[in-house]
């Protein structure tokens, strides 16, 4: 007679249906979104998918490959939403905002993008930016710097917003309360020494991160018009 399974065992029942690469990547993204990079281990993934290590390794080489592929999937979703015949300025804003929103939804991806800037999806993103800059008449010699400036701005602002959100997640302070507290501190500083900062206290408390981000993209677009 077969022995009964030990009590308290964490082993999940093996799945009987086929395990696809798409399901593995989507599950990994869900785990990363819920708990960050530390939450994604191959053991946790096998338990979540009710499978073994061999089935996972059949589709991905290791955790690093899994993280990179998950990040590729995030960017692919941004690129898929671009309208082919859109005005170049509109398309640039759409791409920039799409990546900003994607990192806001998947904050772990920002770190992965910086680790491997040669990933296919990120290269596709750069290529799309370059084509749009060409359509806007930016000279070839200035195109690399212009594309890098825009992408670094998007990744930098989005990563900072994601970091701020992670810091607040460990406290009882939401974004609105945090900004009100910061604005109150700005309002109390010496206006003679910091006239701009003192005057901007109200705007700090009321500003919208996404709208402010788009203002930065528009400033970039105005700036590159001088390169033509």
N, CA, C and O of each residue as an XYZ file, in Angstrom:
912
protein
N       0.854     -1.186      0.000
C       0.000      0.000      0.000
C       0.894      1.242      0.000
O       1.893      1.306      0.717
N       0.523      2.201     -0.799
C       1.335      3.407     -0.912
C       1.324      4.180      0.379
O       0.309      4.249      1.073
N       2.463      4.763      0.695
C       2.557      5.563      1.904
C       1.799      6.866      1.728
O       1.777      7.453      0.646
N       1.172      7.310      2.826
C       0.467      8.584      2.779
C       1.476      9.720      2.733
O       2.570      9.613      3.287
N       1.099     10.821      2.064
C       1.988     11.977      1.988
C       2.180     12.556      3.377
O       1.253     12.593      4.187
N       3.391     13.003      3.637
C       3.694     13.588      4.946
C       2.837     14.807      5.188
O       2.588     15.619      4.297
N       2.388     14.906      6.448
C       1.558     16.045      6.796
C       2.369     17.329      6.717
O       3.553     17.351      7.054
N       1.713     18.410      6.263
C       2.385     19.703      6.197
C       3.239     19.881      4.957
O       3.914     20.901      4.823
N       3.228     18.916      4.046
C       4.042     19.036      2.836
C       3.587     20.230      2.010
O       2.391     20.496      1.888
N       4.573     20.961      1.430
C       4.247     22.135      0.609
C       4.225     21.806     -0.875
O       4.004     22.677     -1.716
N       4.457     20.540     -1.181
C       4.486     20.159     -2.591
C       3.079     20.261     -3.188
O       2.123     19.701     -2.652
N       2.970     20.987     -4.309
C       1.671     21.154     -4.964
C       1.425     20.010     -5.934
O       2.377     19.438     -6.464
N       0.168     19.667     -6.175
C      -0.136     18.622     -7.156
C       0.399     19.014     -8.527
O       0.286     20.167     -8.944
N       0.980     18.044     -9.218
C       1.512     18.325    -10.545
C       0.378     18.610    -11.526
O      -0.673     17.972    -11.476
N       0.603     19.574    -12.416
C      -0.402     19.902    -13.411
C      -0.401     18.840    -14.497
O       0.629     18.225    -14.774
N      -1.538     18.629    -15.099
C      -1.651     17.615    -16.149
C      -1.732     18.237    -17.531
O      -1.579     17.534    -18.530
N      -1.972     19.555    -17.612
C      -2.018     20.189    -18.917
C      -0.621     20.680    -19.285
O       0.271     20.733    -18.439
N      -0.441     21.038    -20.561
C       0.871     21.484    -21.031
C       1.197     22.860    -20.462
O       0.308     23.689    -20.266
N       2.473     23.091    -20.202
C       2.943     24.351    -19.639
C       3.600     25.161    -20.749
O       4.594     24.725    -21.330
N       3.057     26.328    -21.043
C       3.581     27.144    -22.138
C       4.535     28.207    -21.606
O       4.483     28.575    -20.432
N       5.397     28.689    -22.477
C       6.309     29.785    -22.135
C       5.514     31.031    -21.765
O       5.880     31.761    -20.844
N       4.419     31.268    -22.494
C       3.591     32.450    -22.238
C       3.016     32.414    -20.815
O       2.994     33.433    -20.125
N       2.558     31.250    -20.389
C       1.993     31.132    -19.045
C       3.067     31.358    -17.981
O       2.814     32.000    -16.961
N       4.249     30.835    -18.221
C       5.355     31.031    -17.272
C       5.677     32.504    -17.134
O       5.819     33.003    -16.018
N       5.795     33.215    -18.259
C       6.152     34.633    -18.231
C       5.051     35.449    -17.560
O       5.338     36.319    -16.739
N       3.804     35.175    -17.903
C       2.693     35.924    -17.312
C       2.617     35.695    -15.804
O       2.355     36.629    -15.046
N       2.842     34.473    -15.375
C       2.819     34.170    -13.941
C       3.975     34.869    -13.236
O       3.814     35.393    -12.134
N       5.138     34.875    -13.875
C       6.299     35.566    -13.299
C       6.010     37.052    -13.136
O       6.356     37.641    -12.111
N       5.379     37.664    -14.136
C       5.033     39.089    -14.058
C       4.085     39.342    -12.892
O       4.243     40.319    -12.161
N       3.105     38.467    -12.718
C       2.156     38.626    -11.609
C       2.878     38.541    -10.260
O       2.568     39.297     -9.339
N       3.826     37.634    -10.148
C       4.577     37.484     -8.901
C       5.478     38.693     -8.661
O       5.601     39.160     -7.529
N       6.099     39.194     -9.708
C       6.956     40.380     -9.595
C       6.142     41.606     -9.205
O       6.576     42.405     -8.375
N       4.973     41.757     -9.796
C       4.109     42.896     -9.475
C       3.663     42.852     -8.016
O       3.538     43.885     -7.358
N       3.428     41.643     -7.528
C       2.907     41.499     -6.168
C       3.983     41.682     -5.099
O       3.719     42.242     -4.034
N       5.202     41.205     -5.391
C       6.223     41.219     -4.342
C       7.597     41.675     -4.742
O       8.522     41.629     -3.931
N       7.762     42.122     -5.992
C       9.073     42.565     -6.434
C       9.973     41.393     -6.795
O       9.551     40.237     -6.783
N      11.232     41.718     -7.120
C      12.158     40.698     -7.601
C      12.411     39.594     -6.570
O      12.599     38.435     -6.940
N      12.418     39.945     -5.284
C      12.687     38.943     -4.251
C      11.590     37.880     -4.195
O      11.830     36.752     -3.763
N      10.395     38.246     -4.630
C       9.278     37.296     -4.562
C       9.358     36.232     -5.645
O       8.730     35.179     -5.536
N      10.130     36.507     -6.691
C      10.214     35.563     -7.800
C      11.399     34.629     -7.615
O      12.545     35.001     -7.869
N      11.116     33.432     -7.178
C      12.115     32.371     -7.120
C      11.584     31.212     -7.955
O      10.376     31.071     -8.146
N      12.495     30.392     -8.447
C      12.048     29.267     -9.266
C      11.231     28.280     -8.437
O      10.315     27.641     -8.954
N      11.558     28.156     -7.165
C      10.769     27.268     -6.303
C       9.339     27.786     -6.162
O       8.373     27.033     -6.288
N       9.224     29.104     -5.895
C       7.883     29.683     -5.758
C       7.104     29.560     -7.064
O       5.892     29.348     -7.059
N       7.813     29.696     -8.180
C       7.154     29.599     -9.482
C       6.662     28.181     -9.746
O       5.562     27.996    -10.265
N       7.462     27.181     -9.396
C       7.013     25.795     -9.607
C       5.789     25.479     -8.748
O       4.882     24.775     -9.192
N       5.764     25.996     -7.523
C       4.602     25.774     -6.661
C       3.369     26.473     -7.215
O       2.268     25.922     -7.202
N       3.569     27.690     -7.700
C       2.445     28.461     -8.244
C       1.860     27.778     -9.477
O       0.647     27.794     -9.687
N       2.726     27.181    -10.287
C       2.278     26.554    -11.535
C       2.028     25.053    -11.393
O       1.651     24.384    -12.354
N       2.242     24.538    -10.191
C       2.049     23.096     -9.951
C       2.848     22.261    -10.944
O       2.310     21.378    -11.612
N       4.135     22.554    -11.026
C       4.992     21.852    -11.974
C       6.351     21.620    -11.351
O       6.543     21.905    -10.169
N       7.298     21.108    -12.121
C       8.652     20.865    -11.629
C       9.658     21.795    -12.270
O       9.331     22.541    -13.193
N      10.893     21.747    -11.771
C      11.935     22.614    -12.300
C      12.227     22.326    -13.778
O      12.482     23.236    -14.567
N      12.182     21.048    -14.125
C      12.487     20.678    -15.505
C      11.573     21.352    -16.507
O      12.016     21.781    -17.572
N      10.286     21.447    -16.163
C       9.327     22.079    -17.074
C       9.624     23.566    -17.236
O       9.443     24.124    -18.319
N      10.082     24.212    -16.154
C      10.441     25.630    -16.233
C      11.690     25.808    -17.083
O      11.733     26.664    -17.967
N      12.714     24.989    -16.809
C      13.979     25.117    -17.536
C      13.852     24.765    -19.011
O      14.718     25.105    -19.817
N      12.784     24.092    -19.353
C      12.546     23.794    -20.769
C      12.247     25.076    -21.552
O      12.464     25.136    -22.762
N      11.745     26.099    -20.851
C      11.337     27.342    -21.512
C      12.245     28.527    -21.204
O      12.370     29.424    -22.036
N      12.879     28.559    -20.042
C      13.786     29.655    -19.683
C      15.068     29.074    -19.102
O      15.052     28.008    -18.488
N      16.186     29.785    -19.301
C      17.485     29.270    -18.874
C      17.670     29.337    -17.361
O      18.178     28.395    -16.752
N      17.263     30.439    -16.762
C      17.439     30.636    -15.328
C      16.595     31.836    -14.902
O      15.816     32.362    -15.697
N      16.749     32.271    -13.647
C      15.950     33.389    -13.153
C      16.272     34.677    -13.916
O      15.380     35.477    -14.198
N      17.549     34.870    -14.246
C      17.925     36.066    -14.994
C      17.233     36.132    -16.340
O      16.750     37.189    -16.747
N      17.186     35.004    -17.030
C      16.497     34.943    -18.320
C      15.006     35.205    -18.144
O      14.381     35.867    -18.973
N      14.444     34.682    -17.063
C      13.020     34.883    -16.788
C      12.714     36.356    -16.534
O      11.726     36.878    -17.052
N      13.542     37.030    -15.747
C      13.357     38.453    -15.462
C      13.458     39.283    -16.737
O      12.630     40.159    -16.984
N      14.472     39.002    -17.539
C      14.673     39.770    -18.769
C      13.513     39.568    -19.737
O      13.062     40.517    -20.377
N      13.038     38.345    -19.842
C      11.938     38.060    -20.757
C      10.650     38.718    -20.274
O       9.852     39.193    -21.082
N      10.448     38.748    -18.960
C       9.272     39.416    -18.401
C       9.325     40.915    -18.708
O       8.306     41.521    -19.037
N      10.521     41.512    -18.600
C      10.676     42.932    -18.927
C      10.420     43.181    -20.404
O       9.812     44.186    -20.772
N      10.884     42.263    -21.256
C      10.598     42.370    -22.693
C       9.093     42.425    -22.942
O       8.612     43.194    -23.774
N       8.370     41.600    -22.208
C       6.922     41.526    -22.385
C       6.261     42.851    -22.022
O       5.291     43.261    -22.660
N       6.786     43.520    -20.997
C       6.250     44.816    -20.581
C       6.415     45.842    -21.702
O       5.474     46.570    -22.019
N       7.603     45.904    -22.303
C       7.846     46.869    -23.380
C       7.050     46.507    -24.625
O       6.551     47.388    -25.326
N       6.930     45.214    -24.900
C       6.164     44.789    -26.075
C       4.735     45.289    -25.999
O       4.137     45.638    -27.017
N       4.189     45.325    -24.796
C       2.835     45.841    -24.628
C       2.741     47.317    -24.947
O       1.722     47.781    -25.459
N       3.809     48.068    -24.646
C       3.836     49.505    -24.974
C       3.879     49.694    -26.486
O       3.135     50.507    -27.035
N       4.742     48.950    -27.151
C       4.920     49.098    -28.602
C       3.673     48.691    -29.370
O       3.388     49.245    -30.431
N       2.934     47.732    -28.845
C       1.752     47.244    -29.562
C       0.639     48.277    -29.614
O      -0.271     48.170    -30.435
N       0.706     49.287    -28.733
C      -0.355     50.289    -28.701
C      -0.104     51.498    -29.581
O      -0.916     52.423    -29.603
N       1.015     51.507    -30.314
C       1.346     52.657    -31.161
C       0.573     52.594    -32.470
O       0.547     51.562    -33.142
N      -0.055     53.706    -32.822
C      -0.791     53.790    -34.088
C       0.202     54.108    -35.203
O       0.946     55.086    -35.123
N       0.207     53.271    -36.245
C       1.226     53.370    -37.292
C       1.248     54.718    -38.001
O       2.324     55.245    -38.284
N       0.079     55.287    -38.293
C       0.032     56.522    -39.080
C      -0.172     57.765    -38.202
O      -0.631     58.797    -38.690
N       0.162     57.670    -36.921
C      -0.021     58.805    -36.018
C       0.996     59.898    -36.315
O       2.083     59.626    -36.826
N       0.636     61.136    -35.990
C       1.569     62.245    -36.098
C       2.795     61.926    -35.245
O       2.638     61.427    -34.130
N       4.040     62.203    -35.739
C       5.249     61.839    -34.991
C       5.289     62.394    -33.576
O       5.708     61.694    -32.654
N       4.863     63.636    -33.388
C       4.872     64.208    -32.040
C       3.890     63.470    -31.126
O       4.189     63.189    -29.965
N       2.712     63.163    -31.678
C       1.712     62.423    -30.911
C       2.218     61.026    -30.574
O       2.027     60.534    -29.462
N       2.869     60.392    -31.553
C       3.388     59.045    -31.343
C       4.507     59.034    -30.301
O       4.586     58.110    -29.492
N       5.374     60.056    -30.313
C       6.443     60.142    -29.318
C       5.875     60.290    -27.907
O       6.339     59.650    -26.963
N       4.865     61.143    -27.785
C       4.226     61.319    -26.481
C       3.579     60.012    -26.031
O       3.634     59.650    -24.856
N       2.966     59.309    -26.985
C       2.294     58.048    -26.675
C       3.311     57.008    -26.194
O       3.072     56.309    -25.209
N       4.447     56.909    -26.895
C       5.473     55.950    -26.509
C       6.041     56.273    -25.129
O       6.182     55.394    -24.279
N       6.364     57.550    -24.923
C       6.940     57.965    -23.642
C       5.971     57.701    -22.496
O       6.355     57.153    -21.462
N       4.724     58.090    -22.682
C       3.731     57.889    -21.629
C       3.441     56.402    -21.430
O       3.198     55.952    -20.310
N       3.470     55.649    -22.522
C       3.240     54.209    -22.416
C       4.295     53.529    -21.556
O       3.971     52.673    -20.733
N       5.574     53.912    -21.746
C       6.642     53.320    -20.952
C       6.556     53.790    -19.499
O       6.804     53.018    -18.573
N       6.205     55.056    -19.312
C       6.021     55.585    -17.959
C       4.935     54.803    -17.223
O       5.131     54.394    -16.078
N       3.801     54.595    -17.870
C       2.692     53.861    -17.256
C       3.052     52.398    -17.014
O       2.638     51.804    -16.019
N       3.831     51.823    -17.942
C       4.219     50.418    -17.800
C       5.109     50.222    -16.576
O       4.954     49.244    -15.845
N       6.041     51.150    -16.351
C       6.915     51.039    -15.187
C       6.145     51.346    -13.913
O       6.425     50.776    -12.859
N       5.176     52.248    -14.011
C       4.328     52.533    -12.849
C       3.573     51.268    -12.436
O       3.401     50.998    -11.247
N       3.127     50.499    -13.427
C       2.395     49.261    -13.145
C       3.329     48.101    -12.790
O       2.945     47.192    -12.054
N       4.565     48.139    -13.320
C       5.536     47.063    -13.104
C       6.875     47.675    -12.673
O       7.830     47.651    -13.450
N       6.966     48.216    -11.465
C       8.157     48.970    -11.054
C       9.461     48.185    -11.099
O      10.523     48.780    -11.282
N       9.411     46.876    -10.937
C      10.609     46.036    -11.005
C      11.271     46.097    -12.380
O      12.469     45.842    -12.501
N      10.500     46.435    -13.419
C      11.022     46.415    -14.786
C      12.076     47.488    -15.012
O      12.964     47.303    -15.845
N      12.006     48.605    -14.294
C      12.967     49.690    -14.491
C      14.392     49.211    -14.244
O      15.303     49.543    -15.002
N      14.583     48.432    -13.186
C      15.917     47.896    -12.891
C      16.380     46.951    -13.980
O      17.553     46.954    -14.356
N      15.465     46.145    -14.486
C      15.826     45.172    -15.512
C      16.229     45.863    -16.816
O      17.137     45.404    -17.508
N      15.553     46.968    -17.151
C      15.907     47.705    -18.370
C      17.328     48.249    -18.280
O      18.056     48.241    -19.273
N      17.733     48.723    -17.100
C      19.070     49.290    -16.940
C      20.149     48.212    -16.958
O      21.296     48.494    -17.304
N      19.797     46.992    -16.591
C      20.774     45.901    -16.568
C      21.148     45.453    -17.976
O      22.314     45.176    -18.257
N      20.163     45.383    -18.849
C      20.406     44.835    -20.187
C      19.784     45.737    -21.256
O      18.732     45.409    -21.805
N      20.432     46.880    -21.555
C      19.871     47.793    -22.559
C      19.908     47.239    -23.977
O      19.428     47.890    -24.906
N      20.467     46.058    -24.155
C      20.510     45.436    -25.480
C      19.371     44.439    -25.686
O      19.335     43.765    -26.716
N      18.448     44.327    -24.744
C      17.340     43.399    -24.913
C      16.534     43.767    -26.155
O      16.373     44.952    -26.450
N      16.020     42.769    -26.896
C      15.305     43.041    -28.148
C      14.166     44.045    -28.022
O      14.036     44.937    -28.860
N      13.347     43.914    -26.992
C      12.199     44.815    -26.863
C      12.640     46.247    -26.620
O      12.037     47.178    -27.154
N      13.693     46.441    -25.816
C      14.185     47.794    -25.563
C      14.828     48.372    -26.819
O      14.721     49.570    -27.082
N      15.501     47.513    -27.598
C      16.054     47.958    -28.878
C      14.936     48.371    -29.836
O      15.076     49.347    -30.572
N      13.837     47.634    -29.826
C      12.688     48.002    -30.652
C      12.131     49.360    -30.225
O      11.709     50.162    -31.058
N      12.139     49.601    -28.914
C      11.653     50.883    -28.401
C      12.556     52.016    -28.886
O      12.072     53.038    -29.373
N      13.870     51.829    -28.751
C      14.829     52.830    -29.236
C      14.660     53.063    -30.731
O      14.691     54.200    -31.201
N      14.482     51.985    -31.466
C      14.325     52.099    -32.920
C      13.090     52.910    -33.258
O      13.123     53.740    -34.166
N      11.997     52.680    -32.537
C      10.785     53.454    -32.769
C      10.986     54.926    -32.476
O      10.504     55.780    -33.220
N      11.700     55.235    -31.388
C      11.999     56.632    -31.053
C      12.847     57.255    -32.158
O      12.587     58.378    -32.590
N      13.863     56.521    -32.612
C      14.741     57.044    -33.666
C      14.006     57.347    -34.956
O      14.261     58.371    -35.590
N      13.098     56.469    -35.352
C      12.325     56.701    -36.582
C      11.452     57.944    -36.455
O      11.332     58.731    -37.393
N      10.847     58.107    -35.290
C       9.975     59.269    -35.084
C      10.784     60.566    -35.058
O      10.323     61.591    -35.560
N      11.978     60.530    -34.481
C      12.837     61.709    -34.496
C      13.256     62.043    -35.923
O      13.357     63.213    -36.291
N      13.497     61.016    -36.718
C      13.809     61.223    -38.134
C      12.629     61.868    -38.841
O      12.809     62.789    -39.637
N      11.423     61.390    -38.557
C      10.214     61.961    -39.164
C      10.029     63.430    -38.766
O       9.457     64.220    -39.518
N      10.525     63.785    -37.566
C      10.415     65.169    -37.109
C      11.536     66.061    -37.638
O      11.586     67.253    -37.334
N      12.429     65.478    -38.426
C      13.487     66.273    -39.043
C      14.713     66.490    -38.186
O      15.519     67.373    -38.480
N      14.877     65.698    -37.121
C      16.082     65.827    -36.292
C      17.271     65.287    -37.077
O      17.215     64.157    -37.560
N      18.353     66.064    -37.220
C      19.516     65.610    -37.984
C      20.099     64.316    -37.434
O      20.049     64.068    -36.229
N      20.643     63.501    -38.310
C      21.166     62.198    -37.901
C      22.218     62.312    -36.799
O      22.245     61.489    -35.884
N      23.085     63.326    -36.879
C      24.166     63.455    -35.892
C      23.626     63.786    -34.493
O      24.310     63.559    -33.495
N      22.412     64.317    -34.420
C      21.817     64.668    -33.122
C      20.807     63.631    -32.645
O      20.314     63.709    -31.520
N      20.501     62.658    -33.503
C      19.420     61.732    -33.195
C      19.738     60.809    -32.017
O      18.868     60.531    -31.192
N      20.984     60.337    -31.942
C      21.365     59.435    -30.854
C      21.232     60.131    -29.502
O      20.665     59.573    -28.563
N      21.756     61.347    -29.408
C      21.665     62.082    -28.146
C      20.219     62.406    -27.791
O      19.828     62.336    -26.625
N      19.424     62.761    -28.805
C      18.021     63.098    -28.548
C      17.253     61.871    -28.062
O      16.472     61.963    -27.115
N      17.471     60.730    -28.703
C      16.782     59.499    -28.301
C      17.199     59.082    -26.891
O      16.360     58.699    -26.076
N      18.499     59.160    -26.611
C      18.981     58.793    -25.289
C      18.434     59.707    -24.203
O      18.096     59.251    -23.110
N      18.348     60.999    -24.508
C      17.817     61.959    -23.544
C      16.374     61.634    -23.193
O      15.992     61.641    -22.023
N      15.576     61.349    -24.215
C      14.162     61.056    -23.967
C      13.990     59.759    -23.189
O      13.245     59.717    -22.209
N      14.678     58.694    -23.619
C      14.524     57.402    -22.946
C      15.029     57.479    -21.504
O      14.406     56.927    -20.597
N      16.158     58.165    -21.289
C      16.683     58.295    -19.924
C      15.741     59.108    -19.042
O      15.599     58.830    -17.851
N      15.099     60.114    -19.635
C      14.124     60.898    -18.882
C      12.947     60.023    -18.466
O      12.516     60.048    -17.313
N      12.432     59.251    -19.419
C      11.282     58.392    -19.121
C      11.639     57.381    -18.037
O      10.921     57.242    -17.046
N      12.758     56.673    -18.231
C      13.144     55.639    -17.273
C      13.465     56.240    -15.906
O      13.114     55.671    -14.872
N      14.135     57.396    -15.910
C      14.518     58.018    -14.646
C      13.330     58.479    -13.829
O      13.246     58.192    -12.635
N      12.406     59.195    -14.462
C      11.234     59.697    -13.740
C      10.344     58.540    -13.297
O       9.861     58.519    -12.164
N      10.130     57.580    -14.192
C       9.270     56.448    -13.846
C       9.873     55.632    -12.705
O       9.159     55.208    -11.797
N      11.187     55.411    -12.754
C      11.843     54.642    -11.691
C      11.771     55.382    -10.357
O      11.575     54.756     -9.315
N      11.926     56.703    -10.378
C      11.851     57.479     -9.141
C      10.445     57.420     -8.547
O      10.279     57.267     -7.337
N       9.438     57.542     -9.409
C       8.058     57.435     -8.924
C       7.794     56.063     -8.315
O       7.131     55.944     -7.284
N       8.326     55.025     -8.970
C       8.142     53.669     -8.465
C       8.846     53.500     -7.122
O       8.320     52.856     -6.215
N      10.045     54.087     -7.002
C      10.782     53.999     -5.740
C      10.044     54.721     -4.622
O       9.981     54.225     -3.497
N       9.491     55.877     -4.921
C       8.721     56.618     -3.925
C       7.514     55.817     -3.456
O       7.189     55.794     -2.269
N       6.856     55.161     -4.410
C       5.682     54.351     -4.064
C       6.078     53.193     -3.160
O       5.349     52.860     -2.226
N       7.240     52.568     -3.431
C       7.699     51.449     -2.599
C       8.019     51.917     -1.184
O       7.721     51.224     -0.212
N       8.633     53.106     -1.074
C       8.953     53.639      0.248
C       7.688     53.905      1.061
O       7.637     53.633      2.260
N       6.669     54.441      0.387
C       5.424     54.748      1.099
C       4.641     53.499      1.443
O       3.842     53.499      2.379
N       4.871     52.411      0.675
C       4.088     51.188      0.900
C       4.370     50.579      2.270
O       3.548     49.826      2.793
N       5.516     50.895      2.851
C       5.841     50.358      4.166
C       5.358     51.219      5.306
O       5.642     50.929      6.468
N       4.629     52.277      4.993
C       4.108     53.180      6.026
C       2.605     53.367      5.822
O       2.000     52.787      4.921
N       2.031     54.189      6.682
C       0.603     54.504      6.558
C       0.391     55.805      5.791
O      -0.718     56.339      5.762
N       1.456     56.313      5.169
C       1.383     57.604      4.473
C       1.111     57.399      2.994
O       1.936     56.811      2.295
N      -0.037     57.875      2.498
C      -0.307     57.796      1.072
C       0.332     58.981      0.359
O       0.891     59.872      0.998
N       0.246     58.985     -0.971
C       0.910     60.027     -1.755
C       0.393     61.413     -1.400
O       1.185     62.343     -1.240
N      -0.919     61.567     -1.273
C      -1.503     62.877     -0.999
C      -1.008     63.435      0.337
O      -0.656     64.610      0.442
N      -0.988     62.581      1.339
C      -0.517     63.021      2.654
C       0.969     63.360      2.619
O       1.405     64.346      3.213
N       1.736     62.541      1.921
C       3.179     62.788      1.813
C       3.455     64.140      1.175
O       4.284     64.907      1.664
N       2.747     64.436      0.064
C       2.972     65.707     -0.633
C       2.517     66.895      0.210
O       3.154     67.948      0.192
N       1.433     66.734      0.938
C       0.983     67.819      1.804
C       2.011     68.108      2.897
O       2.272     69.265      3.224
N       2.583     67.059      3.449
C       3.609     67.239      4.470
C       4.854     67.917      3.895
O       5.436     68.805      4.517
N       5.252     67.477      2.686
C       6.419     68.072      2.044
C       6.165     69.541      1.708
O       7.038     70.388      1.891
N       4.951     69.833      1.210
C       4.597     71.207      0.865
C       4.582     72.097      2.101
O       4.974     73.262      2.038
N       4.136     71.552      3.209
C       4.124     72.320      4.453
C       5.540     72.687      4.876
O       5.780     73.783      5.381
N       6.474     71.767      4.666
C       7.873     72.048      4.977
C       8.430     73.121      4.047
O       9.165     74.005      4.489
N       8.081     73.048      2.749
C       8.533     74.059      1.785
C       7.984     75.439      2.151
O       8.679     76.446      2.024
N       6.744     75.472      2.601
C       6.093     76.751      2.913
C       6.744     77.446      4.100
O       6.609     78.660      4.253
N       7.446     76.696      4.942
C       8.040     77.267      6.150
C       9.473     77.756      5.953
O      10.036     78.389      6.846
N      10.064     77.473      4.803
C      11.458     77.876      4.605
C      11.550     79.373      4.330
O      10.549     80.025      4.035
N      12.737     79.894      4.430
C      12.987     81.325      4.267
C      12.744     81.755      2.819
O      13.509     81.361      1.939
N      11.696     82.556      2.538
C      11.415     82.976      1.155
C      12.502     83.886      0.579
O      12.633     83.994     -0.641
N      13.261     84.523      1.422
C      14.338     85.376      0.915
C      15.470     84.535      0.326
O      16.092     84.932     -0.659
N      15.733     83.386      0.920
C      16.800     82.510      0.427
C      16.308     81.557     -0.652
O      17.043     81.245     -1.589
N      15.059     81.090     -0.525
C      14.503     80.126     -1.475
C      13.183     80.653     -2.034
O      12.134     80.071     -1.761
N      13.205     81.733     -2.805
C      11.947     82.319     -3.274
C      11.138     81.391     -4.180
O       9.915     81.314     -4.060
N      11.813     80.696     -5.076
C      11.088     79.797     -5.987
C      10.471     78.630     -5.229
O       9.285     78.339     -5.387
N      11.272     77.965     -4.409
C      10.787     76.796     -3.676
C       9.628     77.184     -2.765
O       8.636     76.459     -2.683
N       9.743     78.310     -2.087
C       8.684     78.768     -1.187
C       7.394     79.011     -1.962
O       6.315     78.623     -1.515
N       7.507     79.653     -3.125
C       6.325     79.962     -3.923
C       5.704     78.711     -4.544
O       4.505     78.684     -4.824
N       6.528     77.666     -4.760
C       6.044     76.450     -5.428
C       5.412     75.462     -4.461
O       4.996     74.382     -4.882
N       5.327     75.795     -3.184
C       4.810     74.858     -2.190
C       3.390     74.395     -2.524
O       3.076     73.211     -2.407
N       2.546     75.322     -2.935
C       1.164     74.958     -3.260
C       1.109     74.007     -4.452
O       0.353     73.036     -4.441
N       1.908     74.286     -5.475
C       1.941     73.421     -6.652
C       2.444     72.024     -6.298
O       1.959     71.033     -6.844
N       3.414     71.939     -5.388
C       3.927     70.635     -4.973
C       2.816     69.789     -4.377
O       2.715     68.595     -4.661
N       1.993     70.399     -3.562
C       0.925     69.646     -2.887
C      -0.150     69.180     -3.851
O      -0.797     68.159     -3.614
N      -0.350     69.922     -4.947
C      -1.484     69.650     -5.826
C      -1.111     69.001     -7.159
O      -2.002     68.612     -7.914
N       0.170     68.875     -7.465
C       0.553     68.440     -8.811
C       0.235     66.961     -9.044
O       0.154     66.163     -8.110
N       0.061     66.632    -10.314
C      -0.179     65.253    -10.734
C       1.098     64.741    -11.406
O       1.588     65.358    -12.352
N       1.634     63.629    -10.929
C       2.913     63.115    -11.442
C       2.856     62.831    -12.942
O       3.796     63.136    -13.676
N       1.764     62.254    -13.381
C       1.638     61.871    -14.792
C       1.569     63.103    -15.681
O       2.198     63.144    -16.738
N       0.812     64.101    -15.261
C       0.703     65.328    -16.051
C       2.033     66.076    -16.068
O       2.428     66.623    -17.097
N       2.722     66.098    -14.930
C       4.018     66.763    -14.887
C       5.024     66.037    -15.788
O       5.857     66.671    -16.436
N       4.940     64.725    -15.821
C       5.805     63.948    -16.709
C       5.581     64.341    -18.165
O       6.540     64.527    -18.914
N       4.312     64.467    -18.569
C       4.003     64.845    -19.943
C       4.487     66.254    -20.276
O       4.873     66.521    -21.414
N       4.472     67.151    -19.301
C       5.024     68.494    -19.517
C       6.506     68.384    -19.855
O       7.004     69.100    -20.724
N       7.204     67.493    -19.173
C       8.616     67.280    -19.475
C       8.826     66.765    -20.888
O       9.764     67.186    -21.565
N       7.963     65.857    -21.345
C       8.057     65.356    -22.723
C       7.817     66.488    -23.712
O       8.505     66.576    -24.729
N       6.848     67.357    -23.426
C       6.563     68.483    -24.315
C       7.737     69.465    -24.357
O       8.037     70.027    -25.410
N       8.397     69.671    -23.220
C       9.585     70.523    -23.196
C      10.671     69.910    -24.083
O      11.364     70.625    -24.807
N      10.813     68.594    -24.022
C      11.761     67.902    -24.891
C      11.419     68.118    -26.352
O      12.306     68.396    -27.158
N      10.144     67.995    -26.709
C       9.729     68.163    -28.092
C       9.993     69.575    -28.596
O      10.378     69.766    -29.750
N       9.784     70.571    -27.725
C      10.094     71.937    -28.099
C      11.595     72.099    -28.322
O      12.032     72.786    -29.245
N      12.371     71.452    -27.460
C      13.818     71.559    -27.576
C      14.370     70.945    -28.849
O      15.258     71.522    -29.477
N      13.854     69.772    -29.243
C      14.416     69.132    -30.442
C      14.015     69.882    -31.712
O      14.648     69.715    -32.755
N      12.960     70.713    -31.633
C      12.609     71.495    -32.820
C      13.724     72.469    -33.197
O      13.830     72.882    -34.352
N      14.555     72.833    -32.218
C      15.678     73.735    -32.497
C      16.823     73.025    -33.208
O      17.724     73.674    -33.741
N      16.792     71.678    -33.217
C      17.860     70.919    -33.876
C      17.666     70.815    -35.373
O      18.598     70.474    -36.102
N      16.455     71.108    -35.839
C      16.163     70.932    -37.256
C      16.774     72.048    -38.077
O      16.630     72.065    -39.299
